[in-house]
Amino acid sequence: MSKVEEFEELRPLLFSIAYRILGSVSEAEDAVQETWLRFDGSSTRPTSTKAFLSAAVTRISIDVLRSARVRREEYVGPWFPEPLLNDPYQDPARAVELADSVSMAALLLLERLSPLERAVFLLREVFAFGFDEVAAAVGRSEAACRQLLVRARRHMEDGRPRFAADRQERQELATRFFDALKNGDVGGLQNLLAADVQMVGDGGGKAPQLARAIVGAENVARLLGTGYPWLVRIGVSLESHEVNGQPGAIFRDRDGKVLHTMVLDVLDGQIQTIRSVINPDKLGHIGAVADAWAVDREVKHVRRQSNTAGA
């Protein structure tokens, strides 16, 4: 195969590694492109193209993550990964590990790890690389990588959520949730939520967002059930879609532009956490992005008009 053909065959794997290290679609795509430039610029063909490219994209991603961590410390409000609608890399033998590691909850847990711990954990536990390959990718000895993995496993196990529901059960619950949301059914929503459910949004200071997390089934159900009908009145719609391998939805304005995504964490037959990404900088890879501020102003205007008419 030519260099281009070899690279394109491995592109899905390279993106999946980079995205799990970085939590950003745009940064992962940039890391993959930089990997290609290094590969294309190399005068010698590596013994293993997969090992060479995997090591290159890992090292590039680690460097990007180190600088990104500084920016995230100054981030306005909660920080969430960029939503991923479809993971391009599929390996039936690693299907469970790939699905678990791309969820919003897992990616947020990975933020607890150092960049090296994160890379070692992902390469070994998710992509099943040998310790020799992991060591070559991160530039450490095999013994050091084993120690990094022990620490990473400990951090992950301390906070790892257990999603007991199977895929079909999660999807059925999500269908009921979004049906209740469309109907403004507060009681129906509340029945699907865990008592201590949390709803959190990531606007990054660039879009309207919740001032703080909304906690409790009654509070979350009331906010969603009474708020969404107003969005419908100005043409907002929702499209059910898996987000990061979990049940979720894409919300669009009347012109079909992306307003925000929503993803549901399901455990023991109830929704435990609802996460929304509304920061426009994190939505551009999905499609044209809506003006969330304009949508917010229009909703407030319609509500004022309704209140005035009612008076």
C-alpha positions in Angstrom: 0.0 0.0 0.0 1.0 3.6 -0.5 1.7 5.8 2.5 -1.7 7.5 2.0 -3.5 4.2 1.9 -1.7 2.9 5.0 -2.5 6.1 6.9 -6.2 6.2 5.9 -6.7 2.6 7.0 -5.4 3.6 10.4 -7.1 7.0 10.7 -10.1 5.8 12.7 -7.8 4.2 15.3 -5.6 7.4 15.5 -8.7 9.6 15.9 -10.1 7.4 18.6 -6.9 7.4 20.6 -6.5 11.2 20.3 -10.1 11.9 21.2 -10.0 9.9 24.3 -6.8 11.6 25.4 -8.0 15.1 24.6 -11.8 15.0 24.9 -12.0 17.3 21.9 -13.0 16.4 18.4 -11.3 19.4 16.8 -8.0 18.9 18.7 -8.1 15.2 17.9 -8.5 15.9 14.2 -5.6 18.4 14.4 -3.5 15.7 16.2 -4.2 13.2 13.5 -3.3 15.7 10.8 0.0 16.5 12.5 0.6 12.8 12.7 0.2 12.5 8.9 2.6 15.3 8.3 5.2 13.6 10.4 4.6 10.3 8.7 4.6 11.8 5.2 7.8 13.8 6.0 9.7 10.7 7.2 12.3 9.4 4.8 12.2 5.8 6.1 9.2 3.4 6.3 8.7 2.1 9.9 8.7 -1.6 10.6 5.2 -1.3 12.0 3.2 1.6 10.6 0.5 1.1 13.2 3.0 1.3 16.1 4.7 4.3 14.5 1.5 6.3 13.9 -0.1 5.3 17.3 3.1 6.5 19.1 3.1 9.7 17.1 -0.5 10.6 17.7 -0.2 9.7 21.4 2.8 11.9 22.0 1.2 14.8 20.0 -2.0 14.4 22.1 -0.1 14.4 25.4 1.6 17.6 24.5 -1.7 19.2 23.5 -3.4 18.0 26.6 -0.7 19.5 28.9 -1.4 23.0 27.4 -5.1 22.4 27.4 -5.1 21.7 31.1 -3.9 25.2 31.8 -6.8 26.7 29.7 -9.3 24.4 31.4 -8.3 25.8 34.8 -9.6 29.2 33.6 -12.8 27.8 31.9 -16.0 29.5 32.8 -18.3 27.0 34.5 -18.3 23.2 34.2 -16.1 21.8 31.4 -17.3 18.8 29.4 -15.7 17.0 26.4 -16.9 17.9 22.9 -19.8 15.7 22.1 -19.0 12.8 19.8 -21.8 11.5 17.7 -20.0 8.5 16.0 -16.8 6.8 17.0 -15.1 6.0 13.7 -13.0 3.1 15.2 -14.7 -0.3 15.7 -13.2 -3.5 17.0 -15.7 -6.2 18.0 -13.2 -7.8 20.3 -12.9 -4.5 22.3 -16.5 -3.3 21.9 -17.3 -3.0 25.6 -14.0 -1.1 26.4 -14.4 1.2 23.5 -18.0 2.1 24.4 -17.3 2.6 28.1 -14.2 4.8 27.5 -16.0 7.2 25.2 -18.9 8.1 27.5 -19.0 11.6 29.0 -18.8 10.1 32.5 -15.7 8.1 31.6 -14.0 11.0 29.8 -14.6 13.2 32.9 -13.0 10.6 35.1 -10.0 10.5 32.8 -9.5 14.2 33.6 -8.4 13.0 37.1 -5.3 11.4 35.5 -2.0 13.0 34.5 -1.5 13.1 30.7 0.9 10.2 30.9 -1.4 8.1 33.1 -4.3 8.8 30.8 -2.3 7.7 27.7 -1.0 4.6 29.3 -4.5 3.6 30.6 -6.2 4.1 27.3 -3.5 2.3 25.2 -3.4 -0.6 27.5 -6.9 -1.0 28.9 -9.0 0.2 25.9 -6.9 -0.5 22.8 -5.1 -3.6 24.3 -1.6 -2.5 23.3 1.3 -4.5 24.6 3.4 -2.9 27.3 6.3 -2.7 24.9 4.1 -0.7 22.5 2.8 1.5 25.3 6.3 2.2 26.5 7.5 3.2 23.0 4.4 5.4 22.6 4.9 7.4 25.8 8.7 7.3 25.9 8.9 5.5 29.3 10.2 2.1 30.4 7.8 -0.8 30.6 8.3 -0.9 34.4 7.3 2.8 34.6 4.3 2.2 32.4 3.1 -0.6 34.7 3.3 1.8 37.6 1.5 4.5 35.7 -1.3 2.0 34.9 -1.6 0.9 38.5 -2.2 4.5 39.6 -4.5 5.2 36.7 -6.6 2.1 37.5 -6.9 3.2 41.1 -8.2 6.7 40.2 -10.6 5.3 37.6 -12.0 2.6 39.9 -12.5 5.1 42.8 -15.0 7.1 40.7 -16.2 4.8 37.9 -20.0 4.7 37.5 -21.5 1.3 36.9 -24.1 1.5 34.1 -26.1 -1.6 35.0 -28.7 -1.0 32.2 -28.1 -2.7 28.9 -28.1 -0.7 25.6 -31.8 -1.5 24.8 -33.0 -0.7 28.3 -31.1 2.6 28.3 -32.6 3.5 24.9 -36.1 2.6 25.9 -35.8 4.8 29.0 -34.4 7.6 26.9 -37.3 7.4 24.4 -39.8 7.7 27.3 -37.8 10.7 28.7 -37.7 12.6 25.4 -41.4 11.8 24.7 -42.3 13.3 28.1 -40.1 16.3 27.5 -41.8 17.0 24.1 -45.2 16.7 25.8 -44.2 19.0 28.8 -45.1 16.1 31.1 -43.5 17.1 34.4 -44.8 14.0 36.2 -43.7 11.7 33.5 -40.2 13.2 33.6 -40.0 13.0 37.3 -40.8 9.3 37.3 -37.8 8.6 35.1 -35.3 10.5 37.2 -33.3 9.4 40.2 -34.1 11.2 43.4 -30.7 12.9 43.4 -30.4 13.4 39.7 -28.2 16.3 38.6 -28.6 18.5 35.4 -25.5 20.4 34.4 -24.6 22.5 31.4 -21.4 23.6 29.7 -21.7 27.0 28.1 -18.1 28.1 28.7 -19.4 31.7 29.2 -20.2 31.8 25.5 -23.9 30.8 25.7 -26.7 31.0 28.2 -26.2 28.3 30.9 -27.4 27.3 34.3 -25.9 29.3 37.1 -25.3 26.0 39.0 -26.3 22.4 38.7 -29.9 21.6 39.2 -30.3 18.8 41.7 -33.3 16.6 42.6 -36.0 14.9 40.5 -38.7 17.4 41.2 -36.5 20.4 40.4 -35.1 19.0 37.2 -38.5 17.7 35.9 -40.1 21.1 36.6 -37.4 23.0 34.8 -37.4 20.8 31.8 -41.1 20.1 31.6 -42.1 23.8 31.9 -39.2 25.2 29.9 -39.1 23.1 26.8 -42.7 24.0 25.5 -41.5 27.6 25.3 -38.6 26.5 23.0 -41.1 24.6 20.9 -43.1 27.7 20.4 -40.2 29.4 18.7 -39.4 26.5 16.5 -36.8 24.6 18.5 -36.8 20.8 18.0 -34.9 17.8 19.3 -33.5 14.9 17.4 -32.8 11.8 19.4 -29.2 10.7 18.8 -26.5 8.7 20.6 -23.9 11.1 22.1 -20.6 9.6 23.2 -22.2 6.1 23.0 -25.0 7.1 25.4 -28.7 8.0 24.8 -29.0 11.7 24.0 -30.3 14.3 21.7 -29.4 17.2 19.5 -31.5 20.4 19.9 -31.9 22.6 16.8 -33.4 26.0 16.2 -36.0 26.7 13.6 -33.4 26.9 10.9 -32.0 23.5 11.8 -28.8 24.9 13.4 -27.4 23.1 16.4 -28.4 24.7 19.7 -27.0 22.1 22.1 -26.6 18.5 22.8 -27.9 16.5 25.8 -26.7 13.2 27.1 -28.2 10.9 29.7 -26.4 8.8 32.3 -28.6 5.8 33.2 -28.1 3.5 36.2 -30.5 1.1 37.8 -33.4 2.0 35.5 -33.2 5.7 36.3 -31.5 8.8 34.8 -28.7 9.8 37.2 -27.2 12.8 35.3 -28.2 15.0 32.4 -25.3 16.9 30.7 -25.8 19.5 28.1 -23.1 21.1 25.9 -24.2 24.5 24.6 -20.7 26.2 24.2 -20.8 27.0 20.4 -17.0 26.3 20.2 -17.7 22.7 20.9 -20.6 22.1 18.5 -19.2 23.2 15.1 -18.2 19.7 14.0 -21.9 18.7 14.3 -23.2 21.3 11.9 -24.0 25.0 11.6 -24.3 26.4 15.1 -27.3 28.4 16.4 -27.1 31.8 18.2 -28.1 30.6 21.7 -28.3 34.1 23.0 -30.8 35.1 20.3 -32.9 32.0 21.1 -32.8 32.9 24.8 -33.9 36.5 24.1 -36.7 35.2 21.8 -38.0 32.8 24.5 -38.0 35.6 27.1 -39.9 37.9 24.7 -42.6 35.3 24.0 -43.0 34.6 27.7 -43.4 38.3 28.4 -46.0 38.6 25.6 -47.9 35.6 27.0 -47.8 37.0 30.6 -49.1 40.4 29.3 -51.9 38.7 27.4 -52.8 36.6 30.4 -53.0 39.7 32.6 
